[in-house]
Amino acid sequence: MTRLYLSNDTSARAAGADRLAQAWAHVPDVELVRTSSRGAFFLEPLVERDRPGGRMAWPNAKPEDLPNILAWVGGTPVDDIPFLADQRRATFENFGITRPLSLEEYQRRGGLKGLERAVSLAPDAIVQELKRSQLRGRGGAAFPVWTKWQVAKDQAAEQKYVVANADEGDAGTYCDRMIMEGEPFRLIEGMLICAKAIGATRGYIYCRQEYPAAAQTLREALTIAERAGLLAVEGIPVHLDVFLGAGSYVCGEETALLESLEGRRGVVRAKPPYPALSGLYEKPTIVSNVLTFATVPSILARGGAWHASLGTDQSRGTMTLQVGGRVKQPGLVEIPFGATLAEVIERFGGGMAPGARFKAVQVGGPLGSLFPASGLDIPICYDAFARAGAILGHGGIVVYDDATDMLDLARHFMAFTADESCGKCTPCRIGSVRGREILEQLQAGRGRSGDLDLLADLSETMKAASLCALGQRAPYPVLTAIEHFPGEFRKN
């Protein structure tokens, strides 16, 4: 029996993985194992086969390639694929290897060691391990994780909650989805470690409605974990549920997410109090994104000092980047903090797609700043981005080519904010609409001499007075587009 491996990730399926599976389903003596994804989406469908010393891979496989695969013709050692070999994966080290719903495989490759260690430690010791690691939240705010855990742990409450923010709505991001679809037990383990540290007995995974495969995989994983007795910390049951969102971008903000979880419209709460003090149902609650929770098991298993040894002085560990747009090699990249944008685009993205010339890159989703070619030497770390008036966010990197109309792109971003604003605060609710209108007037050739100055003033008000990052950050892609490509805003 020949065993072949093929990703069951949504991106691999979109590239044709299911067609291969259907074509080869009844081939004698061939077993097809559906795994998580390597994240090299430009190579999908990617078929792999075991050999001594590591797997062989056949990129961009088609149904008619099966005879060559069975005859070992045309394959490439996985370890020789530069896109993968140049990475230093920690959170994603098992991806492309294991079956998503095999708890046995997860354990065999080191899974649950972090939880085992956490169970042997007092809550204070768990928090101290997170402090040593210097882990900062991977969802965008980059807040030190241990401080939130410490606050929630110290609260006296009969009920505490742990909530995974899986409302991954930034354009060009998908690492949370990959974790939920590809290694759900890692997310569950991270949430259980947090529950042990703060004394929580209930938790929710708030999954965006547009991720049906992820939600189904999570539900199945929770059932498997419960049957295995995993959903209990020191004999105390921890009840975890999957909750589907309703398509609101602003529910990626933690307090709007909590409003939605409580059955109300997802609008931003004024802070303080912060969720670690008064969150879900006014109880102490830790809200972190999926990638943050998925990073925790390795820290507990390997020690905080290991995590702190990677990256830069202020940004420790590895960062998961999702490279897309007009590049040759779109896909998921995990490397220590510190590489430059230029290095990531060239070394991992493979440079520009054929026939395309670089114009700009946006990092951090629809609220992220735009960088021209002169800004590509910026190192990927939280503080360097902050000094540049930018955000690293969830690690989405979208590259634009010279065919991109920057005025139209700016209008698109402001229109997105106008559509997605929860309406709670006036600067975001009204400011985004007025900003969109100014840009539409410029597009129509009806711009006035003071429009750009008015847009700048409006943007400053939004940045200073909006309640959450949606309104505060919305002006940045618009203002950086005007700064770096002023001629495109005055051509009419």
TAVENBEL-V952195 format. One record per residue. N is the residue number from 0. SS is DSSP state (alpha for helix, beta for strand, coil for the rest). D_CENTER is the distance of its C-alpha to the mean C-alpha in Angstrom with 2 decimals. Layout:
N;SS;D_CENTER / N;SS;D_CENTER
//
This chain:
0;coil;37.56 / 1;beta;34.92 / 2;beta;31.34 / 3;beta;28.67 / 4;beta;24.88 / 5;beta;22.71 / 6;beta;19.05 / 7;coil;18.58 / 8;coil;14.98 / 9;alpha;14.90 / 10;alpha;14.57 / 11;alpha;17.45 / 12;alpha;19.42 / 13;alpha;19.11 / 14;coil;20.55 / 15;coil;23.46 / 16;alpha;22.81 / 17;alpha;24.53 / 18;alpha;27.53 / 19;alpha;28.00 / 20;alpha;27.84 / 21;alpha;30.41 / 22;alpha;32.63 / 23;coil;32.78 / 24;coil;32.87 / 25;coil;36.61 / 26;coil;37.31 / 27;coil;39.61 / 28;coil;38.50 / 29;beta;34.85 / 30;beta;32.13 / 31;beta;28.68 / 32;beta;25.86 / 33;beta;22.50 / 34;beta;19.71 / 35;coil;15.97 / 36;coil;14.86 / 37;coil;15.31 / 38;coil;12.71 / 39;coil;15.69 / 40;alpha;15.68 / 41;alpha;18.70 / 42;alpha;20.67 / 43;coil;20.11 / 44;coil;22.04 / 45;coil;22.30 / 46;beta;25.07 / 47;beta;25.78 / 48;beta;28.90 / 49;coil;29.97 / 50;coil;32.50 / 51;coil;33.89 / 52;coil;31.63 / 53;coil;28.42 / 54;coil;27.35 / 55;beta;28.40 / 56;beta;26.20 / 57;beta;27.30 / 58;coil;24.83 / 59;coil;24.98 / 60;coil;27.34 / 61;coil;29.71 / 62;alpha;31.90 / 63;alpha;34.94 / 64;alpha;33.41 / 65;alpha;34.05 / 66;alpha;37.51 / 67;alpha;36.21 / 68;alpha;33.44 / 69;alpha;36.09 / 70;coil;38.40 / 71;coil;35.84 / 72;coil;36.28 / 73;coil;33.75 / 74;coil;30.96 / 75;beta;28.94 / 76;beta;28.11 / 77;alpha;24.37 / 78;alpha;24.86 / 79;alpha;26.37 / 80;coil;23.47 / 81;alpha;22.63 / 82;alpha;18.99 / 83;alpha;18.49 / 84;alpha;21.38 / 85;coil;20.28 / 86;coil;17.02 / 87;coil;17.09 / 88;coil;14.80 / 89;coil;14.73 / 90;coil;11.87 / 91;coil;12.03 / 92;coil;15.80 / 93;coil;16.93 / 94;coil;14.99 / 95;coil;17.58 / 96;coil;20.23 / 97;coil;20.19 / 98;coil;20.63 / 99;coil;17.89 / 100;coil;20.57 / 101;coil;22.87 / 102;alpha;23.01 / 103;alpha;25.79 / 104;alpha;23.80 / 105;alpha;20.97 / 106;alpha;23.76 / 107;alpha;25.59 / 108;coil;22.77 / 109;coil;22.51 / 110;coil;20.62 / 111;coil;22.05 / 112;alpha;23.65 / 113;alpha;21.52 / 114;alpha;22.63 / 115;alpha;26.15 / 116;alpha;26.30 / 117;alpha;24.95 / 118;alpha;27.70 / 119;coil;30.24 / 120;coil;29.29 / 121;coil;30.19 / 122;alpha;27.48 / 123;alpha;28.43 / 124;alpha;27.99 / 125;alpha;24.44 / 126;alpha;23.57 / 127;alpha;25.47 / 128;alpha;23.52 / 129;alpha;20.27 / 130;alpha;22.31 / 131;alpha;23.46 / 132;alpha;20.00 / 133;coil;19.13 / 134;coil;15.53 / 135;beta;13.89 / 136;coil;11.13 / 137;coil;7.67 / 138;coil;7.04 / 139;coil;9.42 / 140;coil;12.87 / 141;coil;12.91 / 142;coil;15.69 / 143;beta;17.37 / 144;alpha;16.39 / 145;alpha;19.96 / 146;alpha;21.59 / 147;alpha;19.97 / 148;alpha;20.95 / 149;alpha;24.38 / 150;alpha;25.03 / 151;alpha;24.20 / 152;alpha;26.18 / 153;alpha;29.16 / 154;coil;29.52 / 155;coil;32.32 / 156;coil;31.26 / 157;coil;32.23 / 158;coil;28.75 / 159;coil;25.28 / 160;beta;21.86 / 161;beta;18.44 / 162;beta;15.68 / 163;beta;12.11 / 164;beta;10.23 / 165;beta;8.63 / 166;coil;9.54 / 167;coil;6.47 / 168;coil;8.98 / 169;coil;8.35 / 170;coil;10.24 / 171;coil;9.09 / 172;coil;5.38 / 173;coil;5.34 / 174;alpha;4.10 / 175;alpha;4.53 / 176;alpha;7.45 / 177;alpha;8.58 / 178;alpha;8.98 / 179;alpha;10.76 / 180;alpha;12.79 / 181;alpha;13.43 / 182;coil;13.94 / 183;alpha;14.17 / 184;alpha;16.75 / 185;alpha;14.51 / 186;alpha;12.70 / 187;alpha;16.26 / 188;alpha;17.69 / 189;alpha;15.50 / 190;alpha;16.45 / 191;alpha;20.04 / 192;alpha;20.23 / 193;alpha;19.26 / 194;alpha;21.83 / 195;alpha;24.40 / 196;alpha;23.89 / 197;alpha;24.27 / 198;coil;26.55 / 199;coil;24.50 / 200;coil;25.71 / 201;beta;23.52 / 202;beta;19.86 / 203;beta;17.69 / 204;beta;14.40 / 205;beta;13.87 / 206;beta;12.45 / 207;coil;12.50 / 208;coil;15.76 / 209;coil;14.56 / 210;coil;13.12 / 211;alpha;16.60 / 212;alpha;16.20 / 213;alpha;13.37 / 214;alpha;15.61 / 215;alpha;18.63 / 216;alpha;17.34 / 217;alpha;16.40 / 218;alpha;19.86 / 219;alpha;21.57 / 220;alpha;19.91 / 221;alpha;21.02 / 222;alpha;24.46 / 223;alpha;24.70 / 224;alpha;23.67 / 225;alpha;26.22 / 226;alpha;28.93 / 227;coil;28.36 / 228;coil;28.87 / 229;coil;25.46 / 230;coil;24.80 / 231;beta;27.37 / 232;beta;27.31 / 233;coil;30.88 / 234;coil;32.28 / 235;beta;30.60 / 236;beta;28.62 / 237;coil;25.06 / 238;beta;24.42 / 239;beta;20.88 / 240;beta;20.32 / 241;beta;17.84 / 242;beta;18.08 / 243;beta;17.30 / 244;coil;16.58 / 245;coil;18.86 / 246;coil;16.87 / 247;coil;16.77 / 248;alpha;14.14 / 249;alpha;15.66 / 250;alpha;14.92 / 251;alpha;11.50 / 252;coil;14.01 / 253;alpha;15.06 / 254;alpha;18.74 / 255;alpha;18.52 / 256;alpha;16.49 / 257;alpha;19.37 / 258;alpha;21.93 / 259;alpha;20.57 / 260;alpha;20.62 / 261;coil;24.20 / 262;coil;25.15 / 263;coil;25.46 / 264;coil;24.15 / 265;coil;20.77 / 266;coil;22.05 / 267;coil;21.18 / 268;coil;23.43 / 269;coil;25.25 / 270;coil;24.44 / 271;coil;26.03 / 272;coil;26.18 / 273;coil;22.64 / 274;coil;21.14 / 275;coil;21.95 / 276;coil;25.54 / 277;coil;25.66 / 278;coil;22.73 / 279;alpha;22.92 / 280;alpha;26.62 / 281;alpha;27.33 / 282;coil;26.58 / 283;coil;24.60 / 284;beta;20.94 / 285;beta;17.87 / 286;beta;14.72 / 287;beta;11.48 / 288;beta;7.90 / 289;alpha;7.37 / 290;alpha;6.16 / 291;alpha;9.18 / 292;alpha;11.44 / 293;alpha;10.79 / 294;alpha;11.87 / 295;alpha;14.98 / 296;alpha;17.04 / 297;alpha;17.44 / 298;alpha;18.51 / 299;alpha;21.11 / 300;alpha;22.24 / 301;alpha;22.65 / 302;coil;23.33 / 303;alpha;21.94 / 304;alpha;24.01 / 305;alpha;22.28 / 306;alpha;18.87 / 307;alpha;20.72 / 308;coil;22.46 / 309;coil;19.46 / 310;beta;18.27 / 311;coil;20.24 / 312;coil;22.44 / 313;coil;20.08 / 314;coil;16.66 / 315;beta;17.05 / 316;coil;15.36 / 317;beta;12.91 / 318;beta;9.90 / 319;beta;7.39 / 320;beta;8.02 / 321;beta;7.88 / 322;beta;11.52 / 323;beta;13.25 / 324;beta;16.24 / 325;coil;19.70 / 326;beta;19.25 / 327;coil;20.96 / 328;coil;18.20 / 329;coil;14.82 / 330;beta;12.34 / 331;beta;9.87 / 332;beta;11.28 / 333;beta;11.36 / 334;beta;14.17 / 335;beta;15.69 / 336;coil;15.39 / 337;coil;18.34 / 338;coil;18.36 / 339;beta;19.14 / 340;alpha;17.53 / 341;alpha;20.61 / 342;alpha;20.24 / 343;alpha;16.73 / 344;alpha;17.94 / 345;alpha;21.20 / 346;alpha;20.61 / 347;alpha;17.53 / 348;coil;17.48 / 349;coil;21.21 / 350;coil;22.27 / 351;beta;22.97 / 352;coil;23.61 / 353;coil;27.35 / 354;coil;29.31 / 355;coil;26.60 / 356;coil;27.04 / 357;beta;24.39 / 358;beta;24.47 / 359;beta;21.33 / 360;beta;17.65 / 361;beta;15.17 / 362;beta;12.26 / 363;coil;10.00 / 364;alpha;10.30 / 365;alpha;13.71 / 366;alpha;14.67 / 367;coil;14.34 / 368;coil;17.60 / 369;beta;19.10 / 370;beta;20.49 / 371;coil;23.62 / 372;alpha;24.85 / 373;alpha;26.49 / 374;alpha;23.24 / 375;coil;21.58 / 376;coil;23.01 / 377;coil;20.66 / 378;beta;19.04 / 379;coil;15.34 / 380;coil;15.61 / 381;alpha;15.28 / 382;alpha;19.01 / 383;alpha;19.82 / 384;alpha;17.47 / 385;alpha;19.01 / 386;alpha;22.43 / 387;coil;21.74 / 388;coil;20.88 / 389;coil;17.30 / 390;coil;13.83 / 391;coil;11.12 / 392;coil;8.68 / 393;coil;4.94 / 394;coil;6.55 / 395;beta;7.47 / 396;beta;11.12 / 397;beta;13.60 / 398;beta;17.18 / 399;beta;20.19 / 400;beta;23.67 / 401;coil;27.10 / 402;coil;27.53 / 403;coil;25.10 / 404;coil;27.07 / 405;alpha;25.66 / 406;alpha;27.66 / 407;alpha;26.31 / 408;alpha;22.70 / 409;alpha;23.40 / 410;alpha;25.05 / 411;alpha;22.12 / 412;alpha;19.76 / 413;alpha;22.47 / 414;alpha;23.20 / 415;alpha;19.62 / 416;alpha;19.97 / 417;alpha;23.41 / 418;alpha;22.27 / 419;alpha;19.40 / 420;coil;21.25 / 421;coil;22.17 / 422;coil;25.60 / 423;coil;26.04 / 424;coil;26.93 / 425;alpha;29.29 / 426;alpha;27.75 / 427;alpha;24.58 / 428;alpha;26.44 / 429;alpha;29.37 / 430;alpha;28.15 / 431;alpha;25.48 / 432;alpha;28.24 / 433;alpha;30.74 / 434;alpha;28.37 / 435;alpha;27.73 / 436;alpha;31.51 / 437;alpha;32.36 / 438;alpha;30.11 / 439;alpha;31.58 / 440;alpha;35.03 / 441;alpha;34.32 / 442;alpha;33.19 / 443;coil;36.39 / 444;coil;38.54 / 445;coil;39.64 / 446;coil;38.07 / 447;coil;40.24 / 448;coil;40.86 / 449;coil;39.10 / 450;alpha;35.97 / 451;alpha;33.64 / 452;alpha;35.10 / 453;alpha;34.65 / 454;alpha;31.00 / 455;alpha;30.54 / 456;alpha;32.33 / 457;alpha;30.34 / 458;alpha;27.08 / 459;alpha;28.39 / 460;alpha;29.23 / 461;alpha;25.80 / 462;alpha;24.17 / 463;alpha;26.75 / 464;alpha;27.31 / 465;coil;24.29 / 466;coil;23.12 / 467;coil;19.35 / 468;alpha;16.86 / 469;alpha;17.16 / 470;alpha;20.80 / 471;alpha;20.66 / 472;alpha;18.20 / 473;alpha;19.37 / 474;alpha;22.26 / 475;alpha;20.48 / 476;alpha;19.65 / 477;alpha;23.13 / 478;alpha;24.96 / 479;alpha;23.51 / 480;alpha;24.40 / 481;alpha;27.89 / 482;alpha;28.17 / 483;alpha;27.46 / 484;coil;28.99 / 485;alpha;31.74 / 486;alpha;34.06 / 487;alpha;31.92 / 488;alpha;32.29 / 489;coil;36.05 / 490;coil;37.01 / 491;coil;38.15
//
